[in-house]
Amino acid sequence: MGLFGGKSEEGKQSKQDKQIAKFMDKYQLEDLDEKDLAVLSRVANDLAGNGLFKAGMALSFAKAEEQAKVTYLSAIVEQNWMMIRQLSRLNKNIEELKNK
């Protein structure tokens, strides 16, 4: 059984689990709870497809403005992951204070 508990083809699930683990490591998202991990899985899959799109744009010699837009949007996504990580930490601290 994989990281997200699905019973699909074992090879496929294992590959997906590795991709998600790599994504979690890249953005330091190890402390997210199970509900957030399910959303993370969908977002990571969407972003993987976006990576292919960005590579295709670079190879097609897209306009500089279009490439700049994609780059800026990618930076915003990176910032969002940082904020998600920080909010998760804050929530954990609040829960600990509440339980004292």
C-alpha positions in Angstrom: 0.0 0.0 0.0 1.3 3.4 -0.9 1.6 6.7 0.9 -2.0 7.6 0.2 -3.5 4.2 0.9 -4.8 3.5 -2.6 -4.9 -0.1 -3.9 -3.9 0.4 -7.5 -1.3 -1.3 -9.6 1.7 -1.6 -7.2 4.3 -0.3 -9.7 2.3 2.8 -10.6 1.4 3.5 -6.9 5.1 3.1 -6.0 6.1 5.6 -8.7 3.5 8.1 -7.6 4.5 7.7 -4.0 8.1 8.4 -5.0 7.1 11.5 -6.9 5.0 12.8 -4.0 7.8 12.1 -1.5 10.3 14.0 -3.7 7.8 16.9 -3.9 7.3 16.9 -0.1 11.1 16.8 0.4 11.6 19.7 -2.0 9.1 21.9 -0.3 9.7 20.5 3.2 6.1 19.5 3.7 6.6 16.4 5.9 4.5 17.8 8.7 1.2 18.1 6.8 -1.7 16.0 8.0 -3.5 13.3 6.0 -6.2 15.5 4.6 -3.6 17.9 3.3 -1.5 15.1 1.8 -4.4 14.1 -0.4 -4.6 17.6 -1.8 -0.9 17.7 -2.1 -1.0 14.6 -4.3 -3.4 16.3 -6.7 -1.4 19.6 -6.8 1.9 17.7 -7.3 0.4 15.9 -10.3 -0.9 19.1 -11.8 2.5 20.8 -11.3 4.3 17.9 -12.9 2.3 18.4 -16.0 3.0 22.1 -15.8 6.7 21.3 -15.8 6.3 19.6 -19.2 4.5 22.6 -20.5 7.3 25.0 -19.4 9.9 22.7 -21.1 7.8 22.7 -24.3 7.6 26.5 -24.2 11.4 26.8 -23.9 11.9 24.4 -26.8 9.3 26.2 -29.0 11.1 29.5 -28.6 7.9 31.1 -27.1 7.8 34.9 -26.7 9.9 36.3 -23.9 6.8 37.8 -22.3 5.0 34.5 -22.2 8.1 32.8 -20.7 8.3 35.6 -18.1 4.7 35.1 -17.1 5.2 31.4 -16.6 8.4 32.1 -14.6 6.6 34.6 -12.3 3.7 32.2 -11.8 6.1 29.5 -10.9 7.7 31.8 -8.3 4.3 32.5 -6.8 3.7 28.7 -6.5 7.0 28.4 -4.7 6.0 31.2 -2.3 2.6 29.5 -1.7 4.3 26.3 -0.7 6.4 28.2 1.8 3.3 29.9 3.3 1.5 26.5 3.5 4.4 25.1 5.4 4.5 28.1 7.8 0.7 28.0 8.3 1.0 24.3 9.1 3.6 25.0 11.7 1.5 27.7 13.2 -1.5 25.5 13.4 0.5 22.8 15.1 1.8 25.3 17.7 -1.8 26.6 18.3 -3.0 23.0 18.8 -0.2 22.4 21.3 -1.0 25.5 23.2 -4.7 24.6 23.3 -3.9 21.2 24.7 -1.9 22.6 27.6 
